Amino acid sequence: MALQHPGERKREGRAARFEKLAELASNFTSSAVFSLLCVLLVAGYVVTHVAGLSTEWQHLAGDAMAAVSLLLLALLKNSERRAEHAIQRKLDAIAAALLEQQEGKEGESRAREDLESAIGMEERL
């Protein structure tokens, strides 16, 4: 079990397979087919209650909805963390490029000092 940021994990072996699976799952969950499946799941949940089916069926329908919700939450958080890491890397690259441009100029500005201290700040937290 890795307790690293999803964007910082190695991209080989099992991690690469998980990333591919997470990407495929993310693409599927943003499709119209998945939306239709969710609507059908909710409709099934409502039908079990309206039809007065046994408690076992009602629990089964509720458990299915809870499982889908939990899986979607985990997938959403994983995607969010990957996107966050990618954005941070891009911002760090832009900040580094700005610093390289100012290296030839004389005088230290407050903005340059702030920029230097901000690069990689999320790694120190």
DAJO-V321825 format. One record per pair of residues at least 12 apart in sequence whose C-alpha atoms are under 6 Angstrom apart, sorted by the first residue. I is the first residue (numbers start at 1). J is the second residue. D is the distance in Angstrom with one decimal. If there is no record, write none. Layout:
((I;J;D) (I;J;D))
This chain:
((6;82;5.8) (7;82;5.0) (7;85;5.7) (45;61;5.2) (92;119;5.5))
